[in-house]
Amino acid sequence: MSRRTSLIAVLLLAACGPKVQSMTKVELDPLPGDHEVKVFADALPQCPYEEVGIIASKDLDATLDRARKMGADGVIGTVLAEEGRPAPDFTLPDTAGAAVSLSDFTDAAAFLVIFMCNHCPFVKHILSGLVDLSRDYMPKGVAIVGINSNDVSSYPDDSPENMARVKAETGMPFTYLYDAAQDVAKLYRAACTPDFFLFDREKRLAYRGQMDGSRPGNDIPVTGADLRAALDAVLQGKAPSTDQKPSLGCNIKWIEGNEPDYFKS
């Protein structure tokens, strides 16, 4: 078995665990160095996602060690999304208990929805950079909301009380909402934290991808480069690049029995 074949096989198991029973087709970008491998549904007949992004490297041993340490939560990628689809409506409470709805952002030049939480190391890794990005773009007319859809009975660090604490401690300038029933996550087909959905002025999906290439442990600086480029394009009335790399992070912690259809058990 070649080094690359070995890499693929083990990382698929890291991504989907015992759900992976066979592998028939895999489409990969080259691996010149640290890189994200995109694996598609036809390669993973029993994997819960339509697309899985995996942090990989030419250094097989280092990559496998990283995958083992990260576990399944660390290698879940975003589900493929259809550009141009409208933003689903929602009404959710913020950290002060006030109801916030999609209609509150009618006049926004762009609308960014971030599925996130408090405990995920991938969110913690980019949070300071995300706060900086928000402070740069909110004055330009970009409306931003964070949404926490995790099961707080199993993950109490993500409770509304802790959401308020994290918002205060980080100086988070955007609204942070709690999706207790997980209905909004399902409407958006959110898969992981962080998961970014950027909509244009008409609330049509323009970008579903990573904030940048930085991940815990890969020593790439957090710049927000990919998301900033998409925001700049939308603000200029242009379409973002179609080369959109999936976000990676912890899977959304679904309430047992409440998993969506795209998270196949």
N, C-alpha and C positions, 0 to 999 in steps of 0.2 A: 504494500500500500504506500503510495507516495506521501511525502510530507504534507502536501496540500490536501490530499484526500483525508489523511488522518486529522488534519486541522478541522476540516469541514465536519467530519463525523462527530468528533468530540464536542465541538461547539454547538452543533444542533442538539445534542443531548443536554448540554448546559442550558440551552435556551428553552427547551420544551420538556426535558426530563423523560419520564417513562411514556409520555404521549407519543414520542417518535418511535415508529415501528419499522419504517422503511424510508428509503431515499431514492428517488427516481431521476430527478433533474435539479440542478443547481445552477443559477446564473450569478456570476461573481464579477465584481470590479477587480482590476489588478491589485496586487498587494505590494506596492513599492516600499511600504513602511507600515506604521500603525494605520489601520484603515478599517472602515466599517463594511462588513460583508452584508449584502442584501440577499436574503433568501426568500423565495416566493412560495406561494401556497402549493403549487404542484410538486414542490420538492418535499413538502411537509404535510402529508395527508392527514395527520392527526394533531398538528400543532394548532393552538388556539388563535393564531394571528395570520392574516393574509400576507404580511411581510414582516420579517424579523431582521433587525439590525444587530450585528454582533461586533464587538471590538476585537479586532484581530491584528496580528503582526506577523512579519516574516520569521520572528523568533518564536518557534512553535512552543518550546517549553515555557517561556514567559507568558505566552497567550493562554496556554492551558492552565497555568497557575492562576492567572487573573480570572479566568472563567470559573475555576473551582472556588476561589475566594468570593467572587461576586454571587454565584449561585443563580437560580432561575430569575430572581427579582432583578438581577443586574444586567440582563441581556435581552429584555423585552423591548421590541421596537414598535414604531407606530404602524397602525393599520393604513393601508392605501386609502386615499380620500379623493373624491371627485372635485376637481377645481370648478368653481362657478356655482356650486350648490349653495343655497341660502343658509344663513345662520339660523339654527333652530331657536325658537323662542324659549325663554325661561323666566322664572321669578324665584329668587333665592335670597336667604338672609345673609347680610354681611356680618362682620365681627361685632357690630353694635346692635344687631338684631333687626336692622332696617331692611325692608324688602327692596331688592334691586332687580330690574327687568331689562330685557333686551331693548325695549322701547325707550329706556332712559338714555340710549346712545344714538338716537336717530340722527343727530347732527354731526356725529363724529366723522372725521376725514378717513379714518381707518379704525378697525375694531379688532383688538387682539385678545383672544381667550387662551388662558394658560391653565391646563389641568396640572395641579401641583399638590403638595402636601408639606407637612413639617418634618417628617422623620427620614424621608428618602435621601440617601447620600448624594444622588445625582442632582436633586433640587438644591440641597445645601451647597453643593459645589459651585453652582452657577448663580446662587441667589443674590450675592453682592453685585455681580455684573448685571443681573436682571433689574435690580433696583436702579443702577446707573442708567441702563438703557431706557427704563421707564421715565426717569427724570429728563432724559434727553428728548424723548418723543411725545410725551403727554402735552408739553407746551405747543407742539406742532399740530395738535388736534387729534392725536391718536388716543382712543379710549382703550383702557386695559383693565381686564378683570382676571383674577386668579380664582380657580374653583377647586375646592377640595372635596373629592367624592369618596374618600376612603371609609372603610368600615371602622368607626372609632371604638366599637366595642372590643375589637381585636387589636386595634392600634390606637391606644388612648393618647399617644403623643400628638395625634392629628385631631384631637377634640376641638370644638369651637373655642374653648377657653385658651387652649394652646395656640390656636390660630391668631387670636387677639394678641397674645404675648409675642409671637414671632413677628407679627406686623409691627408692633411697637418697637421691638428690639432692633429690627433691621431698617426702620424708617421706610417701610414699604409704601410708596405713594399711591398705589393702585388699590382698588377694591378687592377684598378677599372674601369669597362666598363659600357657603357650606351646602353641599348637595347631599343631604342625609339619605334620601331615598335612592340616590344614584341614577335617577331618571335622566338628568341632564347629561351626564357622562355617556349614557347609552344613546341619547339623541345625537350627540356629536361624534359618536363612535370613538371615544377616547380610549387609549390603550395603556398609557404609561404616564409616569410623572418624572420629568416635565413633558407635556405634550402641547404643542403650539398650533393654534388655528388663527390665521390672519385673514380678515375679511376686508374688502374694499368699502368705499363710501356707500355702495348699494347693498352692503352686507352679503356679498357673494364671496365664497372662499377663494382666496388668491394664493395662499401659501400654507402648506402643512409640512413642516420640516424641523430641522434642528436649530437651536440658537447659534451654535458654532460647533467646532470639532473638539472642544475640550471635554474631557471626561475625567472622573477621579482616577488618578494614577498615571495618566498619559503625558503629563507635563506640558500640555498645550495650554497657553494662556486663555482665560475666559475673555473674549472680546465682543461676543454677540454678532460676529461678522455676517453670518448667513441671514439672521433675522433682521439685522439693520439694513442689509441690502434689499431684502424683501419689503421692508417698511418704506425705504426711500423710493422704491419703484411704485408702490401703491400711492404714496403721497404725490407722486408726479403723474398719476393717472396711467401708469404703465403696468404691464403684467410682470411679476417677478420671474426670474429664471425658472425654467421647467426642470432644471437639475436640482431637485430638492432632496437632500439627504435626510433620512428619517431620524427623528429624535430617539434617544435611548434613555432608559431609566427603569425604575421599579414599576412593576405592573400595578394597575389600580387594584386596591384591596376590596374585592367584591364581597358583599354579604353572602354568606353561604346560601345557595339556592336562588340568588339574584343575578347570577352571571348572565351577560347578554349573549345573543345568538352568535356573535362573532368571537366569543370566548368559549370555544367548545370544550366541554368537559370530557 
